[in-house]
Amino acid sequence: MKKLRLYLHTSAQPRRQRGVAAIEFALIAVFMVVMLLGVTVYWRAFQAQQSLTRAAGDGARAILGVLAAGVSDPCHPTQAAANRATIQLRVAQSVRSSLERSDIPGTVADQLTVGAIQWQAACPSTGTGSATFELRYQLAPLFGTQSAWVTEPRQLYEKSVVHFASLL
């Protein structure tokens, strides 16, 4: 009889445990889904920031290419303003083209701001100098809304500084 009782006693115990695994899964699944969504949001922002960094490098190479070719001297005595506007336009075109090829989320034309190039120190024809420009990209939210519980990176920023020296 004792063996029978023990057998009945042990077989009755799993009945009390029925559903516990489902409850544990429900509790853990909530945290896992939140972590998955967080990883997705920040991975997307990381990839967009990498695309913006690459675009800033392409813009810097555009400045160096124009200066090296001698096409638009930003320090020309009579055409400095027009040449600097040409360089600014080439940088903006280069950056936009790079971002469009990278499949960054959103519409590049609407969400990208290319800051004006700031020229520092001497001009390329007379010595050394530098050109600095900034890029800002408004990243569209993945979930559509911002709240106290859900925050996403929205504003991406990149700055590029090009140092140059005259070979004359």
C-alpha positions as CSV (number, residue, x, y, z in Angstrom):
1,M,0.0,0.0,0.0
2,K,2.7,2.4,0.8
3,K,4.2,2.0,-2.7
4,L,0.8,2.7,-4.2
5,R,0.4,5.8,-2.0
6,L,3.7,7.2,-3.0
7,Y,2.9,6.6,-6.6
8,L,-0.4,8.3,-6.3
9,H,1.2,11.1,-4.3
10,T,3.9,11.7,-7.0
11,S,1.4,11.6,-9.8
12,A,-0.8,14.1,-8.2
13,Q,2.0,16.6,-7.8
14,P,2.4,17.5,-11.6
15,R,-1.3,18.4,-11.6
16,R,-0.5,21.3,-9.3
17,Q,2.4,22.4,-11.6
18,R,0.2,22.4,-14.7
19,G,0.4,25.9,-16.5
20,V,3.5,27.1,-14.6
21,A,5.6,26.9,-17.7
22,A,3.1,29.0,-19.7
23,I,3.1,31.6,-16.9
24,E,6.9,31.7,-16.7
25,F,7.1,32.0,-20.5
26,A,4.6,34.9,-20.5
27,L,6.6,36.8,-17.9
28,I,9.9,36.3,-19.7
29,A,8.5,36.9,-23.2
30,V,7.6,40.4,-22.3
31,F,11.2,41.3,-21.4
32,M,12.5,39.5,-24.4
33,V,10.3,41.4,-26.8
34,V,11.2,44.7,-25.2
35,M,14.9,43.8,-25.6
36,L,14.4,42.8,-29.2
37,L,12.7,46.0,-30.0
38,G,15.4,48.0,-28.3
39,V,18.1,46.2,-30.2
40,T,16.3,46.8,-33.5
41,V,15.8,50.6,-32.8
42,Y,19.4,51.2,-31.8
43,W,20.8,49.0,-34.6
44,R,18.9,51.0,-37.1
45,A,20.2,54.2,-35.6
46,F,23.8,52.8,-35.6
47,Q,23.6,51.9,-39.3
48,A,22.2,55.4,-40.1
49,Q,25.0,57.0,-38.2
50,Q,27.5,54.9,-40.1
51,S,26.0,56.0,-43.4
52,L,26.2,59.6,-42.3
53,T,29.8,59.2,-41.3
54,R,30.6,57.7,-44.7
55,A,28.7,60.6,-46.4
56,A,30.8,63.1,-44.5
57,G,33.9,61.5,-45.7
58,D,32.7,61.6,-49.3
59,G,31.9,65.3,-48.8
60,A,35.5,65.9,-47.5
61,R,36.9,64.0,-50.5
62,A,34.8,66.2,-52.8
63,I,36.5,69.3,-51.2
64,L,39.9,67.9,-51.6
65,G,39.2,66.8,-55.2
66,V,38.1,70.3,-56.2
67,L,41.1,71.9,-54.4
68,A,43.6,69.5,-55.9
69,A,42.2,70.0,-59.4
70,G,42.5,73.8,-59.0
71,V,39.1,74.2,-60.5
72,S,37.6,76.4,-57.8
73,D,40.0,78.3,-55.7
74,P,38.1,79.5,-52.6
75,C,40.6,82.3,-52.2
76,H,40.5,83.8,-55.7
77,P,40.7,87.6,-55.5
78,T,37.6,88.2,-57.5
79,Q,35.7,84.9,-57.6
80,A,36.1,83.6,-54.1
81,A,32.3,83.8,-53.3
82,A,31.3,82.0,-56.5
83,N,34.0,79.3,-56.1
84,R,33.0,78.7,-52.5
85,A,29.4,78.3,-53.6
86,T,30.5,75.8,-56.2
87,I,32.4,73.8,-53.7
88,Q,29.4,73.9,-51.3
89,L,27.2,72.6,-54.0
90,R,29.6,69.7,-54.9
91,V,29.8,68.8,-51.2
92,A,26.0,68.7,-50.9
93,Q,25.7,66.6,-54.1
94,S,28.3,64.2,-52.9
95,V,26.7,63.8,-49.5
96,R,23.2,63.3,-50.8
97,S,24.4,60.8,-53.4
98,S,26.3,58.8,-50.7
99,L,23.3,58.7,-48.4
100,E,20.9,57.7,-51.2
101,R,23.1,54.8,-52.1
102,S,23.3,53.7,-48.5
103,D,19.6,53.1,-48.1
104,I,19.4,55.2,-45.0
105,P,15.8,55.2,-43.6
106,G,13.7,58.2,-44.7
107,T,13.8,60.6,-47.6
108,V,17.3,62.1,-47.9
109,A,16.2,65.3,-49.6
110,D,13.8,66.1,-46.7
111,Q,15.7,64.9,-43.7
112,L,19.3,66.0,-44.5
113,T,20.8,69.4,-43.7
114,V,24.3,70.2,-45.0
115,G,25.8,73.1,-43.1
116,A,27.8,75.9,-44.8
117,I,31.5,75.2,-45.2
118,Q,33.5,77.3,-42.7
119,W,36.9,78.2,-44.1
120,Q,39.7,78.7,-41.6
121,A,43.2,80.1,-41.7
122,A,45.1,80.7,-44.9
123,C,43.9,79.8,-48.3
124,P,45.2,76.8,-50.3
125,S,47.2,79.0,-52.7
126,T,49.1,80.8,-49.9
127,G,49.7,78.1,-47.2
128,T,47.7,75.8,-45.0
129,G,44.1,76.0,-44.0
130,S,41.0,74.0,-43.2
131,A,37.4,73.6,-44.2
132,T,34.7,72.4,-41.8
133,F,31.1,71.4,-42.5
134,E,28.4,69.7,-40.5
135,L,25.7,67.2,-41.5
136,R,22.4,66.8,-39.6
137,Y,19.9,64.0,-40.4
138,Q,16.5,63.8,-38.9
139,L,15.9,60.0,-38.4
140,A,12.2,59.1,-38.7
141,P,10.9,57.1,-35.7
142,L,10.5,53.4,-36.2
143,F,7.3,53.2,-34.1
144,G,5.8,56.5,-35.2
145,T,5.5,58.2,-31.8
146,Q,7.7,59.5,-29.0
147,S,6.6,58.9,-25.4
148,A,8.1,58.7,-21.9
149,W,8.3,54.9,-22.3
150,V,9.6,54.7,-25.9
151,T,12.4,56.9,-26.9
152,E,14.4,56.6,-30.1
153,P,17.4,58.4,-31.5
154,R,16.1,61.1,-33.8
155,Q,18.8,63.6,-34.6
156,L,22.0,62.3,-36.1
157,Y,25.0,64.6,-36.4
158,E,28.4,64.4,-38.1
159,K,31.2,67.0,-38.6
160,S,34.0,66.8,-41.0
161,V,37.2,68.9,-41.0
162,V,39.5,69.0,-44.1
163,H,43.0,70.2,-43.6
164,F,44.9,71.2,-46.7
165,A,48.2,72.8,-47.7
166,S,49.5,74.4,-50.8
167,L,52.1,72.6,-52.7
168,L,53.4,75.9,-54.3
